[in-house]
């Protein structure tokens, strides 16, 4: 359709203005990038003028552009990563919409108070350590870390405000699973060829490289990084998407035919498992084990079905990749060797988790309640003053103390328990929603287990994916049909509805 004359003239004026500003004030690469962005914005204007479109952009940026590796070619005093720009635009747009659009109301998030307690527990670690932070030049780091947490937590709030229908919620889950599948395919390719497609984005996208390639080897081969910062983070992301893929195999909206859908998503779950294998992370085995045991305990028939399907897959994996499967699974059977592997290199970078435990607890005893202060532990870069502990809980204990760990426990565990309780109470008689809550419960439990085995909050891609799943859970517990039915009945969030019974031919 031809644009009206007025809009066409306005578009030309804007294009000329952008071109002039780019040529005069920006370097050639940045100017070219700006022009490409403008051209893409014109072509994708329908996407850029809808919240669902921006949600899709956020998912794509988080899943496909490695964080802390690329920055946009915009001359600023700091490196502007793509996800930060997307979040800034979405945040500004959301604030403007809430202030100016009378039809847009703040949607209940469901988990506001656990997040609030966690954020306060981080903040209160700063005043007791204020003098020391200033003396050691870490005050800026403390403030920066607090601001960074605002950015991290904003993903949950922004996504929750966008999810106002079941269609959007299911679309988001489907997008995350399929994007994860694409990443997994390229991770398998990376394992075979040692070529990381996501580490070559600068060759065809206007991005500046700000970090060098990383390498890690285990089980006689290369460990895949994919689009993540580390193989462990990659494997955990795949793990928390697997329950969602299994849920979509039963309740997804595409393919329409049930058996075709089950076949498609079974294949998707298999590809995600292959991604776990090529990352060669024992943390992922623990995450999968926790999720399976919870399934077996709470949904026995589902657990038995998954076990029946999993044993043949394990046998195939042992035949195809004996070293990988042996490292990931069979190593847990040799307890002495496993413990010894976690006691290596005490006092050095890359020390085993058990080697870090004793010295860290001794250090934590010196500042038990508020730690050394938020932002005081710098584990990367030229200002590094501490080692990565591969244990988020232990790292939080050192940095923000017992108060911070308590806040962390509330932030992580309360939403998980709420999802589990809701699945067996309010949504008990509506399997579509009960199983979604249960799938999200499993993903949350898996992520919680992973906190003890890697520096979880330092790897933001997985945290963002978990935050988006949490936003879907917030919609589920506050605005889904079972939640609205409970509210209409004057009940709270958790309702044990009376089951329908039949007596004398009359349904009660």
ABEGO torsion letter per residue (X at the ends): XBBBAAAAAAAAAAAAAAAAAAAAABBAAAAAAAAAAAAAAAAAAAAAABAAAAAAAAAAAAAABBBGABBBBBBBABBBBAAAAAAAAAAAAAAAAAAABAABBBBBAGAAAAAAAAAAAAAAAAAAAAAAAAAAGAAAAAAAAAAAAAAAAAAAAAAAAABABAAAAAAAAAAAAAAAAAAAAAAAAAAAAGBBAAAAAAAABBBBBABBBBBBBBGGBBBBAEABABAAAAAAAAAAAAAAAAAAAAABAOBABAAAAAAAAAAAAAAAAAAAAAAGBAAAAAAAAAAAAAAAAABAAAAAAAAAAAAAAAAAAAAABAAAAAAAAAAAABAAAAAAAAABGBGBBGBBAAAAAAAAAAAAAABAAAEAEBGABBABEAABABBBAGBAAAAAAAAAEAAAAAAAAAAAAAAAAAAAAAAABAAAABAAAAAAAAAAAAAAAAAAAAAAABBAAABAAAAAAAAAAAAAAAAAAAABAAAAAAAAAGBBABBBBBBBBBBGGBBX
